[in-house]
Amino acid sequence: MKKILLGALIALASILIYKSCADDRHQKAVLEESSLLIQQELKQVSKLIVTEGHFVEVYNYADSKELFGSLMTANKKALVVVNAEATIAYDLARLEYEVDEASKIIRIIKIPEPEIQINPDFEYYDVSADYFNPFNAQDYNVIKDNVNASLLKKVNASSLVSNAENRLISELSRIYTLTNSLGWTLIYNENEVNSTEQLFDLGKLLVD
């Protein structure tokens, strides 16, 4: 009878140990699968998010050069019409984040700065210059620099930047949706994210 009871206890213990090991393997497999899905999603959003806009600039350029003191002046001028395409991009391949599998936590550490590119097309009208003050390469460089600076101000003052930020945070919200569905926690800007709306609020603080 004792042998039968001992055998039954050994068999029960073996079953419990096997079940415990099987549960551990299952949980580990689920964790690895969840981690893999999150890594894949992070790679998916690591694409350039681009917002494009069109701008027009009309620029009047004038320069005077004194000759023989102030007795004479040599003038030159030009009317420049510029059509420019501007793009704003976030290279999310440079997104800094940490994956803590043990605690099931994703930490977004740093978002790359937006990359603003301006591609102007210059058209020159009413170009005139006196003999002693001709147009040269320096004049065209001055025009280019001044126009680019003016266009950059227009881009920053436009809705293009905010639209790009909204698209950026929309991409990041995909990470929140996935982590939330898998039972993980998303930490963003040292704050735990509990809703998509909160992610937008935190994101605006980070990209400002």
Secondary structure as GFF3:
##gff-version 3
##sequence-region A 1 208
A	DSSP	alpha_helix	2	44	.	.	.	ID=ss1
A	DSSP	beta_strand	48	67	.	.	.	ID=ss2
A	DSSP	beta_strand	72	91	.	.	.	ID=ss3
A	DSSP	three_ten_helix	92	94	.	.	.	ID=ss4
A	DSSP	beta_strand	96	100	.	.	.	ID=ss5
A	DSSP	beta_strand	105	110	.	.	.	ID=ss6
A	DSSP	beta_strand	115	129	.	.	.	ID=ss7
A	DSSP	alpha_helix	137	157	.	.	.	ID=ss8
A	DSSP	alpha_helix	160	181	.	.	.	ID=ss9
A	DSSP	beta_strand	185	188	.	.	.	ID=ss10
A	DSSP	beta_strand	191	192	.	.	.	ID=ss11
A	DSSP	alpha_helix	196	207	.	.	.	ID=ss12
###
